[in-house]
């Protein structure tokens, strides 16, 4: 599926965020109404833009 966050896919940052969201969904802590790729990508983008995370590789 195409989304605007392709450059972050398959990076350590993406994998950690994706795993965290998957665990929250599995535990019924959250329910997703948006495709997970958009959520993971947006969080990745914000962390990098805020300089919390220096790089995504």
Z-matrix of the N, CA and C atoms (Angstrom, degrees):
N
C 1 1.452
C 2 1.527 1 108.98
N 3 1.308 2 115.09 1 138.79
C 4 1.458 3 120.56 2 -178.86
C 5 1.528 4 110.74 3 -87.64
N 6 1.315 5 115.20 4 139.17
C 7 1.459 6 121.31 5 176.65
C 8 1.528 7 107.65 6 -154.54
N 9 1.327 8 117.74 7 164.05
C 10 1.471 9 120.05 8 -174.23
C 11 1.527 10 115.30 9 -77.84
N 12 1.312 11 118.72 10 6.88
C 13 1.460 12 121.50 11 -175.32
C 14 1.530 13 112.52 12 -115.72
N 15 1.316 14 117.02 13 23.81
C 16 1.470 15 122.24 14 -176.95
C 17 1.531 16 112.60 15 -54.90
N 18 1.336 17 117.53 16 -34.30
C 19 1.469 18 120.09 17 -176.23
C 20 1.528 19 112.38 18 -65.35
N 21 1.314 20 117.90 19 -16.89
C 22 1.458 21 120.87 20 -179.62
C 23 1.526 22 113.03 21 -94.66
N 24 1.337 23 117.35 22 -15.60
C 25 1.465 24 120.58 23 -177.15
C 26 1.523 25 111.88 24 -60.02
N 27 1.317 26 114.97 25 146.37
C 28 1.472 27 123.01 26 176.33
C 29 1.524 28 113.50 27 61.42
N 30 1.313 29 116.76 28 26.78
C 31 1.458 30 121.16 29 172.80
C 32 1.531 31 107.76 30 -102.96
N 33 1.316 32 118.32 31 161.89
C 34 1.472 33 119.39 32 176.96
C 35 1.530 34 112.25 33 -57.12
N 36 1.325 35 117.04 34 -39.61
C 37 1.466 36 120.20 35 179.74
C 38 1.523 37 110.64 36 -62.01
N 39 1.323 38 115.89 37 -48.59
C 40 1.468 39 121.07 38 179.06
C 41 1.533 40 110.22 39 -57.36
N 42 1.316 41 116.17 40 -46.54
C 43 1.461 42 120.71 41 -176.73
C 44 1.524 43 112.28 42 -62.43
N 45 1.314 44 117.37 43 -39.43
C 46 1.469 45 120.81 44 179.72
C 47 1.522 46 110.54 45 -67.83
N 48 1.324 47 116.67 46 -47.47
C 49 1.467 48 120.69 47 -179.64
C 50 1.522 49 110.25 48 -63.97
N 51 1.320 50 116.59 49 -42.98
C 52 1.466 51 121.25 50 179.37
C 53 1.526 52 110.87 51 -60.02
N 54 1.329 53 116.17 52 -44.03
C 55 1.469 54 120.52 53 179.41
C 56 1.530 55 111.06 54 -63.90
N 57 1.317 56 116.82 55 -43.03
C 58 1.466 57 120.54 56 -179.55
C 59 1.529 58 110.68 57 -61.77
N 60 1.315 59 116.36 58 -44.23
C 61 1.465 60 119.80 59 -179.53
C 62 1.531 61 110.04 60 -67.01
N 63 1.328 62 117.48 61 -41.67
C 64 1.464 63 120.65 62 178.51
C 65 1.527 64 111.22 63 -59.65
N 66 1.330 65 116.94 64 -40.99
C 67 1.470 66 120.56 65 178.95
C 68 1.524 67 111.27 66 -66.83
N 69 1.312 68 116.99 67 -40.47
C 70 1.469 69 120.16 68 178.06
C 71 1.526 70 111.24 69 -63.86
N 72 1.319 71 117.05 70 -40.05
C 73 1.465 72 120.97 71 177.60
C 74 1.527 73 109.86 72 -66.14
N 75 1.331 74 116.11 73 -45.87
C 76 1.465 75 120.68 74 -178.49
C 77 1.529 76 111.78 75 -60.90
N 78 1.326 77 116.80 76 -35.82
C 79 1.469 78 121.47 77 -179.88
C 80 1.520 79 112.90 78 -84.29
N 81 1.334 80 116.88 79 4.13
C 82 1.469 81 123.10 80 -177.12
C 83 1.525 82 112.41 81 60.14
N 84 1.331 83 116.77 82 29.69
C 85 1.458 84 121.10 83 175.74
C 86 1.522 85 110.99 84 -82.46
N 87 1.334 86 116.57 85 -30.66
C 88 1.458 87 121.09 86 176.59
C 89 1.523 88 109.17 87 -138.50
N 90 1.330 89 115.16 88 159.02
C 91 1.455 90 122.26 89 175.17
C 92 1.519 91 107.03 90 -125.60
N 93 1.308 92 116.95 91 128.60
C 94 1.456 93 120.71 92 -177.91
C 95 1.521 94 110.56 93 -88.25
N 96 1.320 95 115.31 94 132.56
C 97 1.458 96 121.13 95 174.34
C 98 1.524 97 110.32 96 -112.35
N 99 1.318 98 115.58 97 -4.20
C 100 1.458 99 123.29 98 179.17
C 101 1.521 100 106.95 99 -123.75
N 102 1.318 101 116.97 100 150.52
C 103 1.461 102 120.00 101 178.81
C 104 1.521 103 109.70 102 -58.17
N 105 1.324 104 114.87 103 136.93
C 106 1.465 105 120.39 104 -174.62
C 107 1.520 106 112.43 105 -58.32
N 108 1.338 107 118.32 106 -33.93
C 109 1.469 108 121.05 107 179.75
C 110 1.525 109 111.69 108 -59.42
N 111 1.312 110 117.04 109 -36.94
C 112 1.465 111 120.74 110 178.58
C 113 1.529 112 111.04 111 -69.98
N 114 1.310 113 116.60 112 -39.00
C 115 1.467 114 120.62 113 179.94
C 116 1.522 115 110.57 114 -68.06
N 117 1.326 116 116.37 115 -49.75
C 118 1.466 117 121.09 116 -179.75
C 119 1.525 118 110.28 117 -61.88
N 120 1.318 119 116.63 118 -44.11
C 121 1.461 120 120.98 119 179.95
C 122 1.507 121 112.96 120 -63.22
N 123 1.318 122 116.51 121 -43.13
C 124 1.465 123 120.29 122 -179.15
C 125 1.526 124 110.99 123 -65.21
N 126 1.323 125 117.28 124 -43.68
C 127 1.468 126 120.27 125 177.92
C 128 1.528 127 110.06 126 -63.29
N 129 1.321 128 117.23 127 -42.33
C 130 1.473 129 120.94 128 177.57
C 131 1.521 130 110.35 129 -58.50
N 132 1.324 131 116.31 130 -48.01
C 133 1.467 132 121.92 131 -179.64
C 134 1.531 133 111.06 132 -58.85
N 135 1.314 134 116.89 133 -46.20
C 136 1.472 135 120.28 134 -179.01
C 137 1.526 136 111.95 135 -63.65
N 138 1.318 137 117.31 136 -41.85
C 139 1.466 138 120.28 137 179.92
C 140 1.525 139 111.19 138 -64.04
N 141 1.305 140 116.87 139 -40.40
C 142 1.466 141 120.29 140 179.38
C 143 1.525 142 110.55 141 -70.35
N 144 1.325 143 117.73 142 -45.00
C 145 1.468 144 120.88 143 -179.44
C 146 1.528 145 112.57 144 -64.07
N 147 1.321 146 117.36 145 -29.52
C 148 1.460 147 121.00 146 -178.89
C 149 1.525 148 112.18 147 -86.12
N 150 1.332 149 116.50 148 0.28
C 151 1.461 150 123.19 149 -178.57
C 152 1.522 151 113.38 150 64.83
N 153 1.317 152 117.43 151 16.77
C 154 1.468 153 121.32 152 171.61
C 155 1.521 154 108.12 153 -67.51
N 156 1.326 155 114.67 154 -39.59
C 157 1.460 156 122.70 155 177.69
C 158 1.523 157 105.99 156 -115.59
N 159 1.304 158 117.49 157 128.70
C 160 1.455 159 121.40 158 -175.89
C 161 1.513 160 112.76 159 -75.74
N 162 1.324 161 117.15 160 -41.59
C 163 1.457 162 119.82 161 -178.59
C 164 1.509 163 108.63 162 -148.28
N 165 1.286 164 115.12 163 170.90
C 166 1.460 165 120.13 164 -172.62
C 167 1.525 166 112.04 165 -116.93
N 168 1.320 167 118.57 166 12.25
C 169 1.463 168 119.82 167 -176.62
C 170 1.510 169 111.42 168 -101.13
